[in-house]
Amino acid sequence: MFFTKKSLRLLGVLAGAALAGTVLAGCGGQQAGSSDTIKIGANFEMTGNVANYGQATLDGLNLAIEEINAAGGINGKKLEVISADNKSEAAEAVNAATKLISDDNVKVIVGPAVTANVIAESQVATDAKIPVIAPDATSPDVTVENGQVKPFIFRSCFIDPQQGSVMAKFASENLKAKTAVVYVDNSSDYSKSLGKVFKEQFEKAGGQVVMEQAFLAKDQDFKATLTSIKTANADVLFVPAYYEEVGKIVKQARELGITSPILGTDGWDDSKVADIAGTEALNNTYFSTHYSDKDESVKPFIDAFTKKYGHAPNVFAALGYDAGKMLAEAIKNANSDDPEKIRDAIEGIKDLKVGTGIITMDAKTHNPIKQAVILQNKDGDRVMIAKIMPE
């Protein structure tokens, strides 16, 4: 389900009004619950059309909290994760946040996974002065609105402009592309934002976007549009979208004889892309993401996750893990479970080692300063091509 910014704000305002009579008593005090625990809210898509992302992120968060508690907790207290299912819908994300704050007395919320759902809960959390860490939501609007930073909203992933810029630079400089087609999911703010940035940066570098096309989430047959895209004969095809549609687009593009490099972003970072597209079709494709499983510095996280869950993590699990490490560091540095002090401590995070690398929080934007990597799909493997820090 997708909402305009105006409707998302209205949802937040209505939920905030509903909270007014209940949340004030629990927000600043420590009376509710055990004094030996600090409650962490987890607002995730555990059912619905992006449940794969929400559940993976929650798995990563739970691993981080389990490790923190096994090491003695924070300031003598254990962390308790209380999860709520937002059903992959913005309205339900508001309901989940309301429950976590007013009923469960959480001190910080991690999630949701996708941009629209984080934006939906933002007003509720801000009104209650409960900090939010968004692990996966990459739109700039998550933390900054109308040029003003949202005081209680943070993220642990890089933003769309960084990904779009990285892939435009890669297309221009590494692949020597002069022309490109941009093919976006018109039902996704994430996809449209990335497509816009890629076009701006690619053309700024001297390239030309010769065609722009769109599809909708859950589409199955892309061949008519891909046939049109083939006639453009562009050097690269940029598809900033999620794994289910990406796999089908890549497969059908190759079946139609499109052999040019196909580029993407972190929505590609799921093993199901290969299951859908097939190994051969994925050759000569590249995408930006948050880490490489070939990076030795990331290996401890991968090993721990695989041991706990019986399979390797995807990028969403890694970002959930990062968010868990960030909130633990903030609670430790705040030396308190007071939400406003935790907020201040999140804003002050500097050179923190997490699962995917090193994070420093930009206090002006509430976005982390962290590297991106570019991976190439090659004969069933994913090869790291580059690590790129934001300029």
C-alpha positions in Angstrom: 0.0 0.0 0.0 1.3 3.4 -0.9 0.5 6.8 0.5 1.2 10.4 -0.4 3.3 12.5 2.0 0.2 14.4 3.0 -1.7 11.3 3.9 1.2 9.8 5.8 1.5 13.0 7.9 -2.3 12.8 8.6 -1.9 9.2 9.8 0.8 10.3 12.1 -1.1 13.3 13.4 -4.2 11.2 14.1 -2.2 8.5 15.9 -0.3 11.1 17.8 -3.6 12.5 19.1 -4.7 9.1 20.2 -1.4 8.7 22.0 -1.7 12.0 23.9 -3.6 10.5 26.8 -1.6 7.4 27.3 2.0 7.9 26.2 3.0 10.8 28.4 3.0 8.7 31.6 5.3 6.0 30.1 7.6 8.1 27.9 10.0 9.7 30.3 9.8 7.4 33.3 11.1 4.0 34.1 8.3 2.7 36.2 6.8 0.3 33.7 8.3 -3.2 33.2 11.3 -4.7 35.0 14.1 -2.3 36.1 16.6 -4.9 34.9 15.5 -4.6 31.2 15.4 -1.9 28.6 12.6 -2.4 26.1 13.4 -2.1 22.4 10.6 -1.8 19.9 10.8 -3.7 16.6 8.3 -2.4 14.0 8.7 -4.7 11.0 7.0 -6.1 8.0 6.6 -9.7 9.2 3.7 -10.4 6.8 2.6 -8.8 3.6 4.4 -8.1 0.3 7.8 -7.1 1.7 7.8 -9.6 4.7 11.1 -11.0 3.4 12.8 -7.7 4.1 11.2 -7.1 7.5 11.8 -10.6 8.8 15.4 -10.7 7.7 16.1 -7.3 9.3 14.4 -8.4 12.5 16.6 -11.6 12.5 19.7 -9.4 12.3 18.5 -7.1 15.1 17.7 -10.1 17.3 21.2 -11.5 16.7 22.8 -8.2 17.8 20.7 -8.0 20.9 21.4 -11.6 21.8 25.2 -11.0 21.6 24.9 -7.8 23.6 22.9 -9.6 26.4 25.3 -12.5 26.4 28.2 -10.1 27.0 26.4 -8.7 30.1 23.9 -6.3 28.6 24.2 -2.5 28.8 25.0 -0.7 32.0 23.9 -3.7 34.0 20.6 -4.1 32.1 19.5 -6.6 29.5 17.8 -5.5 26.3 14.4 -6.9 25.5 13.1 -6.8 21.9 9.3 -6.4 21.6 8.2 -6.9 18.0 5.1 -5.7 16.2 3.9 -6.6 12.7 3.1 -3.7 10.4 1.8 -6.1 7.7 3.8 -4.2 5.1 1.3 -1.3 5.2 1.9 2.3 6.2 -1.3 2.6 8.2 -0.4 -0.6 10.1 3.1 0.9 10.7 1.4 3.7 12.6 -0.7 1.3 14.6 2.4 -0.8 15.5 4.4 2.2 16.6 1.4 3.4 18.7 1.2 0.0 20.4 4.9 -0.2 21.1 5.1 3.3 22.6 1.8 3.4 24.6 1.3 -0.2 25.6 4.8 -1.6 25.7 6.7 1.4 26.9 9.7 1.0 24.6 12.6 3.4 24.8 13.6 3.2 21.1 12.1 1.7 18.0 14.0 -0.1 15.2 12.2 -0.2 11.9 10.2 -0.5 9.7 12.2 -1.8 6.8 10.8 0.2 3.9 10.7 4.0 3.4 6.9 4.6 3.3 6.3 2.7 6.5 9.1 4.6 8.4 7.7 8.0 7.2 4.3 6.9 8.4 5.5 6.2 11.9 7.7 9.2 12.2 5.2 11.7 13.5 4.0 9.3 16.2 7.5 8.6 17.4 8.5 12.3 17.3 5.4 13.4 19.3 6.2 10.8 21.9 10.0 11.7 21.8 11.0 8.1 21.1 14.0 7.7 18.8 13.8 5.6 15.7 16.6 3.8 13.9 15.5 2.9 10.3 17.8 0.1 9.2 16.9 -0.2 5.5 14.9 2.9 4.4 17.1 4.8 1.9 15.0 7.8 0.9 16.3 11.2 2.1 12.8 12.1 3.2 13.0 9.6 6.1 15.3 11.8 8.2 15.0 15.2 6.5 11.7 17.0 5.5 11.6 20.4 3.9 15.2 21.0 4.6 14.8 20.3 8.4 16.2 17.2 10.1 13.6 15.1 12.0 15.0 15.2 15.6 14.1 11.7 16.6 14.5 9.8 13.3 17.9 8.1 12.3 19.0 5.4 9.9 21.8 2.9 9.7 21.9 2.6 5.9 23.2 5.0 3.2 20.7 7.0 1.2 19.4 6.9 -2.3 21.5 9.8 -3.6 24.6 8.0 -2.5 23.6 4.8 -4.3 22.3 6.6 -7.4 25.5 8.7 -7.6 27.7 5.6 -7.1 26.0 3.7 -9.9 26.1 6.7 -12.3 29.8 7.1 -11.7 30.4 3.4 -12.1 28.5 3.3 -15.4 30.3 6.4 -16.7 33.8 5.8 -15.5 34.2 2.0 -15.1 31.9 0.8 -17.9 32.5 3.8 -20.2 28.8 4.1 -20.9 27.6 7.0 -22.9 23.9 6.2 -23.0 21.5 4.6 -20.5 17.8 3.5 -20.1 16.3 4.0 -16.7 13.5 1.5 -15.8 11.8 2.1 -12.4 9.0 0.7 -10.3 6.4 3.5 -10.5 4.7 2.2 -7.3 7.9 2.6 -5.2 9.3 5.9 -3.8 12.6 4.1 -3.4 12.9 3.1 -7.1 11.7 6.5 -8.4 14.2 8.4 -6.2 17.1 6.3 -7.3 16.1 6.6 -11.0 16.0 10.4 -10.7 19.4 10.6 -9.0 21.0 8.2 -11.5 19.7 10.3 -14.4 20.9 13.6 -12.9 24.4 12.3 -12.1 24.9 10.3 -15.3 24.0 13.3 -17.4 26.1 15.5 -15.3 29.0 13.2 -16.1 28.4 13.7 -19.8 26.1 10.7 -20.5 22.6 10.7 -21.9 19.5 8.9 -20.6 17.9 8.0 -23.9 14.7 6.4 -22.5 12.8 6.2 -19.2 10.2 3.4 -18.6 8.2 2.2 -15.6 6.5 -0.9 -14.2 4.5 -1.7 -11.1 5.3 -4.0 -8.2 3.9 -7.5 -8.7 3.9 -7.2 -12.5 4.8 -10.5 -14.1 5.3 -9.8 -17.9 7.8 -7.1 -18.8 8.4 -8.1 -22.4 6.5 -5.4 -24.1 8.4 -2.6 -22.3 11.7 -4.5 -22.7 11.1 -4.8 -26.4 10.9 -1.0 -26.5 13.9 -0.7 -24.3 15.9 -2.9 -26.7 15.3 -0.5 -29.6 17.1 2.2 -27.6 20.3 0.2 -27.9 21.7 1.9 -24.8 25.0 1.0 -23.3 23.5 0.2 -19.9 20.1 -0.5 -18.4 19.5 0.8 -14.8 16.8 -1.0 -12.8 16.6 0.2 -9.2 14.0 -2.1 -7.8 13.4 -5.1 -5.5 14.5 -8.7 -6.0 11.2 -10.3 -7.2 10.7 -7.9 -10.1 14.4 -7.6 -10.8 14.8 -11.3 -11.3 12.0 -11.4 -13.8 13.2 -8.3 -15.6 16.7 -9.7 -16.0 15.5 -13.1 -17.2 13.1 -11.6 -19.7 15.6 -9.0 -20.9 18.1 -11.7 -21.7 15.5 -13.8 -23.4 14.8 -10.9 -25.7 18.4 -10.5 -26.6 19.3 -7.5 -24.4 23.0 -8.2 -23.7 24.1 -4.9 -22.3 25.1 -4.5 -18.6 22.1 -4.2 -16.3 22.7 -2.1 -13.2 20.9 -2.0 -9.9 21.0 -1.1 -6.2 20.6 -2.8 -2.8 17.1 -4.0 -3.5 18.9 -6.6 -5.7 20.8 -8.0 -2.7 18.9 -11.2 -2.1 19.7 -14.8 -3.2 16.2 -15.1 -4.7 17.3 -12.9 -7.6 19.4 -15.7 -8.9 16.6 -18.2 -8.3 14.3 -16.2 -10.4 16.6 -14.9 -13.2 19.0 -17.9 -13.5 22.7 -17.8 -13.1 23.5 -17.2 -16.8 21.1 -14.3 -17.2 22.6 -12.5 -14.3 26.1 -12.4 -15.9 27.1 -8.9 -16.7 24.9 -7.3 -14.0 26.2 -5.0 -11.2 24.6 -3.5 -8.1 25.5 -1.3 -5.2 25.0 -2.5 -1.7 26.2 -2.2 1.9 28.9 -4.9 2.2 30.5 -7.9 0.5 30.5 -11.4 2.0 34.0 -11.7 0.7 35.2 -8.8 2.9 37.1 -10.3 5.9 36.0 -7.5 8.2 32.4 -8.7 7.7 33.1 -12.4 8.2 32.5 -12.5 12.0 28.9 -11.2 11.5 28.3 -13.7 8.7 29.6 -16.6 10.7 27.5 -15.7 13.7 24.3 -15.2 11.7 24.8 -18.5 9.8 25.4 -20.4 13.0 22.2 -19.0 14.6 19.8 -19.3 11.6 21.3 -22.0 9.5 21.7 -19.9 6.3 23.8 -16.9 5.2 22.4 -13.4 5.9 21.2 -11.0 3.2 21.8 -7.3 3.3 18.6 -6.6 5.3 19.8 -8.9 8.1 23.1 -7.1 8.1 21.5 -3.7 8.4 19.3 -4.9 11.2 22.4 -6.1 13.0 24.0 -2.7 12.5 21.0 -1.0 13.9 21.2 -3.2 17.0 24.8 -2.4 17.5 24.1 1.4 17.1 21.3 1.4 19.6 23.4 -0.5 22.2 26.3 1.9 21.7 23.9 4.8 22.2 22.3 3.4 25.4 25.8 2.7 26.8 27.0 6.2 26.0 23.8 7.8 27.3 24.2 5.8 30.6 20.4 5.9 30.8 17.3 4.4 29.3 15.8 7.9 28.9 14.7 8.2 25.3 15.8 11.8 24.8 19.3 10.9 26.2 19.4 7.9 23.8 18.5 10.2 21.0 21.4 12.6 21.8 23.8 9.6 22.0 22.7 8.2 18.6 23.4 11.6 17.1 26.9 11.5 18.6 28.0 8.0 17.3 31.5 8.2 15.8 33.7 5.5 14.2 31.5 2.7 15.5 32.4 -0.8 14.2 29.2 -2.6 13.2 28.6 -5.7 11.1 29.1 -4.1 7.7 32.0 -1.7 8.5 32.4 1.6 10.3 29.6 4.1 11.0 29.7 7.8 12.0 26.4 9.6 12.4 26.0 12.9 10.5 24.3 15.0 13.1 23.0 17.5 10.5 21.1 14.8 8.5 20.9 11.8 10.8 22.4 9.7 8.0 25.4 7.5 8.6 28.7 8.2 6.9 29.6 4.7 5.6 31.0 3.1 2.4 29.1 1.5 -0.4 30.3 -1.5 -2.4 29.6 -2.5 -6.0 29.2 -6.2 -6.7 29.2 -8.0 -10.0 27.2 -11.1 -10.6 29.5 -13.6 -12.4 28.9 -17.3 -13.0 26.8 -17.7 -9.9 29.1 -15.7 -7.6 29.1 -12.1 -6.5 32.5 -10.4 -7.0 33.4 -7.2 -5.2 34.4 -4.5 -7.8 34.9 -1.5 -5.6 34.4 0.1 -2.2 33.3 3.7 -2.4 32.9 6.3 0.4 30.5 9.2 -0.1 32.0 12.4 -1.4 
